[in-house]
């Protein structure tokens, strides 16, 4: 084994330095890695194997892969990256730090892995996703991605024949209920901790046949591993067959802390939806050489959009590396001309 290689637990070889290290191997990370690997760039993906959408039965509105189970989609993506020479390592990147400016062609970052080893990277793509913080109702978290839902485009078709209860926690609850009415004829707004609808909102919901139930939800009724009803604090039981709510999305941005890239509050339509890592449309962050893509920067993005963002970031990283290589080549050529005898 050369001094530039170390053995990985799975028996693979881990290089000391890569052109690109991708932290996170969901749709965004794998799409970015596929792009850089196809561009003949040495690429390492470090992934803990904990996709945000793992509880879901299938990925929807992903053209060409409609209904594919999330882990199957990841397995397909890993195989494609590896087919073009990329390396996928099951593990966690704990830290990332900037190195001294070694000039064009040099590694800019050191990435520390959970087994104590580290790798060097010329460029870094972070696609670690987000964590969903759900309303504090007993039993709710266990239903997430199954019959506790958030996106009608992702899950609406699958529950179109059910009674859908919208668990309101903010002023957005009314709009959620009206939106889901486009998929189900039986929608119930569970006011829970959200504000009461305004007269205009109440009129709109009444016109669409959306029932409004006041009171805080304190538990679920589950039979044969399916939600059948919710229990209210006053003892009432309201029959529902699927639940909808809004989670607070928190970016998994810990690996970026050592680089000075900090998360920021995510605000849409005047409402705080959590936090994300700000970036340009290309995925470039405020730190040169560091890109982000997917739910770590855009928590509301569906899987197909996350993959597209990963490909965009991978393309921009490739261009940056080409520019870097060209600068290095120019320096070598100039030095050769200076050293040549007159």
Phi, psi and omega in degrees: 000133181285165179291348181265005182227148175224152185278134175271153184306323182285358180098358178280173177253133180251116179289160177285325183224144177232153171296317184224130169248125179254122179259108183112125186239043170274202182300317181294312182295317181291324177295319176295318180293321178298320180295314182286326178294319177293338178273014176068029178257132178297125190226130176240129173252126176249118187221133181277352178073035180233068182295143181302325185264017183305323182291342184289149178289325183201160175268128184245156183062026174257100188305127180090345180226027182307126177082002180294130176303141184307315182291330176292320178297319178296317180298319177298314180297318178300315181298322180294318178298314182293329179296336178258018174094000176285158178246132177245120182248126176280115183171189182232133173273114184275320186222158172216134180224150177279142176262172177295157181288101180270003179088180182305136178088347183273157175290140179257341189224150170243127181250121180269129182263164185289346178266009176095347179276174178213158176228156178259149181220138173283323178222155186230130175240119182253121182225050189278357174076204184218161176251136180266119175264116188262162175304147185276078177235125182306132178086352185291315185300327182292343181263356187300129179081358180248283170238013165251114193236172179221332188238118180294330179291331179276325190227354187301317182299325184287342180239021184297337181261013184247165170279118184256120176262126179261112181276103187275132176233001182201182179295345180285346184302320181297314180296324176299314181299316180293324179295313182292339176298339177291343180252322183239140177280351183235094180240134180240125174272111175271106190298325175047243180258003178282165180288157176293144178298146174288165177305319179295317179296319179299321178295318180296318180290321178298321180296333180262002178075026178273119179280143177247125180243115177282158177113152183274135177279129183241354180185172181241152170253118183238131178227131181053041178061033175223139177294131179245334183191168171241150177256135178262162183299332181272007176097348180293152176239127181246122182287126172216157179242356174202151180238147178232139175208175175250125175270162171262114184273125180243120183299137172277082190247013185303322183294340181274349186302318182289351179261357181082015177263113186251146175288159178227161179296139178260115182240128176227128181054038177079004182247140176277122181252004181134221180217155181212172176262114181296144179201164174287172180298337177279350185097354181293134177265186179287348179259118180305133179094355181243124177241156172229157179202157178083206189290345176294332178250333180227079187300336181274354185291131174288174188300316182297320178293323178296318178297318179298319178296323178296318178296319178300313180297318179299322178294317181292324176296317178300314178299319180297321178292321177299316178298320180296316179296322180294318178299317179296319180295321178297319179297317179296317181296318178296318179296322180295321180294322180292322183281341182293142179293148181291000000 
